[in-house]
Amino acid sequence: MAKLTITGNTQPIVGNTEAYSLSVFDNLMSSNSFSFPPLKVQWNIHVKDQKGWRITHGNVKDGEQITYKFTHKSLKYKALKIEVTRGKDKGELYIQPQPAEEPKILRVDLLDINSQRLQKGKLLYYTDTLIAKAHCVGMFGHKVSFTLWEDDAIGEGHDPVINMMNRINPVPLVGEVDHEGIAKVIFRLPSYTMAVQIANAQVARGDQNEGKTHEYYVTAEMASKHILKASPNVNVANPTHVPEPPKKQKPKETLLAHRKPPVAPEKKDTKPAKPKPKENTPKFPQTPAAWKQADPEGKIISVEFTDATGKPLKNAKTGDVVSIKISTRNMSGKNVKVRIWEEDFSRYSNDLVYEVSAKLAYNTTNFINGVVLTKDMYTKSYEWGEGNEREYFIEVEHLNTSVTSQVIPVSPDAEPVKVEANDSPSIIKGAKLETKNCGGKYCIDKNSPPSELIREINIRLAGFGGNVPTDKFTDRTEKMIKQFQRDYMKVPETGKVCGSVLKAIDEFSNKYSIPFKRIKCKCGKCSGFGNGKYFEQAQKNNISEKYRKYEYPGIHRSIYWATKAIMHYFATLESALGYKIGDISSGYRCQEDNVINKRGTTNHMGKALDLHVYKTNDNKRANGKDRGAKEGRSLFSKYSNARINWTTKNEFSLEPANIAPTWIHVDVREFELIYLKDQFFVSSAQTAEGGNIISIAMKFSNNMCSCGGDFSSDHKEQKIEHIDKEFGIEDAREALKYINDNFGRERAVVIEKMYRLETSHFTSLQYKETGTPGMEAHGEAPYYGWNSKYWEKNPEYIPMGLTGIKEGIGIGYNKQDTKNNKQFIVFPSVKAGMLYLNAYIDRYNGNYARWYSTSEEGQKKYIESLKGIKPHIVNNF
């Protein structure tokens, strides 16, 4: 066995490509030099870490000359060597990679949801998740901006001119380069609702349409260094694409010999031009010969014939009763015109056989029910040369937008379906169906198969007894329905879901509203719901949920709906308490927010809400040391089966009073992983609400929606109002009047001047949101690092929580950071903030300048700054 010698750079620069080969002598002289065929030369890389030497993956190469490119990750190893073998001969070369002098992005990989690299040609769908991974050198700790683009340029790579209008995410996702030189972000395609419209808006030069797929790529950019790298393209199935239909051939005369053509009338009268579908209207075929055009505005997505259960029809007979399903985007309340046409051999002579105007009740899915395909329709569309079948299609027109459905054949040889007199074609408005008692035939109960409708019910009524988002009708579901019927509907308990229950759920949704803005993260650095960090920990069952660092993509829907239930109970059965849910002080808190506030808990990464209780009579924070939190926890326990501490699987959990003394913390940390999938976390009020449940139910059965009678209650509307209220000048006037009357004019003048200086005369965002002259948090709740003595005596003025906003520009003495969000304490009123400031001044014997600085020089500067400010409010007392 001989020792081989490797030649090449032993101190390669990270990111550079280096060549390595056997020495010339080894190529000529070797103990294996006379072997035939020639022995295989194989290379690999070994690294040494804390566990010793190991071979790396993906670095095996063959040949007498090869190349390697070392990444930033190679810098972390204790030692590194290249090893080569040829038969029994071996050689090794120790390497010491050097950091790159210039930062670089080497490449951008696109991965699937399982972090597996996407193979070339793999087809994705708009329901998939895409992970973008940038390999960087010389960029540890730097931020990389990722943008998703639809590609209309020729070839791969980023073309900023041709693709300038094809940016899918207007705000880039930001990833931080880790110690291995990797930055990554997650693109959840379902959240980009306009992606299909953007992709279809223009096509590549020479193309007629987008075709079966849309091509996407991702750019990773470090703008400050003018570094940009594009990923390879990936294909995403185009949901609006329909193959070109084969040309419809006119049948030969001989095939129609059995049928006599109509006799032409002797007298030819001048007839008005036949109506016909608009040439430029979009069409949605589901049969090979159908006409296809997409909606240019993307409002009307599809139209189709269905049976009474919502199942699409491929054909029908005269006498059949059909429904027309219209799928739309954000068109609730819009008027449309619906037409049924019979398609002739020529598209310029289609016959209009039915027309009705309708008002869409829902944003996404609407139905026109009870449309009878009559014998008159069949006869009206008769023309010479047609067989016994008619092909109908539907056109739906909204202003300048029109959509056409698939074509279905209709034949005359069917027994007419008997239709009750009041089953005429109906206008789509609140699902006006005939009310009847089905005797349980169409109701959902424990005998019903699993369905997404059941899952929606389990989510929306989770606060009525507690439940998980399962698609099964369980014993818990039955108890939940009974509690909802008893406490909300005020009807006999059946534990079954009929039309009246569905209508009550929709009313319940509308009665109690939650401001979603209040739920978003306040760090100012993430999307409002994190950036998907620690995605590799998602759904890993070997990690305790308490310590899971994954940033879920929103807030869990079950908490959202459970909060609505408690709002209901405060307003009705427990109204004697005089309380209501008045504010959400903490919703989502991402990893960045944890760093800012030096905390490590992960409950608030989508799994928890912190709620504050208000008095119903004056819309102010509840009195008492616990501020109504005790009563709130009691309601969650009593009505939603929530447990104090984290003791029971698949139940809501509450923080005890020693952790959350003045607020209600509720979370889903104890839900099993199957109920903590991404699909249950939402980032907008629209997705949290999930649309009208009647519309969802009609996809399964119209009969169920129409049974059980109508429902309406006298419950008053309730909403969490704090987010809609910003502190203003009137709040300051009320508080200063109290200070003036109780502590004297001199003190009121000082406090007004301090507030005016600190809040830009009561106009700063900091004042509007917090009611204070700027009190930054530097400790844990409930006092956030500030002196607690005043609050212990006056618990009604305890802070409500925190908000993340940028610090204003000061007077120039103290060092300030005006670029990044800081966490400021939110007070229940301006009066609470001014009274705390008053107590602070008393605590330091009237030295109000200490509020600004503890140094004598800083205090002098502060006093000088206040001299020129006029106390306009106090001067008017």
Helices and strands as residue ranges (DSSP letters): E 6-7, E 17-22, H 24-28, E 41-49, E 52-55, E 61-62, E 65-69, G 72-76, E 79-86, E 89-95, E 104-111, E 123-124, E 129-137, E 143-150, E 173-176, E 182-188, G 189-191, H 195-201, E 213-222, G 223-225, E 227-230, E 234-237, G 253-256, E 300-306, E 316-317, E 321-328, E 335-342, E 351-359, E 365-372, H 375-380, E 390-398, E 401-404, E 408-411, H 452-460, H 475-484, I 485-489, H 499-511, E 512-513, G 516-519, G 535-537, E 555-556, H 557-571, G 575-577, E 579-586, H 591-597, E 608-615, H 629-640, E 643-644, E 653-654, E 664-667, G 673-675, G 678-680, E 681-682, H 685-689, H 693-698, H 702-706, E 718-719, G 722-724, H 729-743, H 745-759, H 765-770, H 789-793, G 795-797, E 801-806, E 821-826, H 830-843, G 848-851, H 856-867, H 872-875
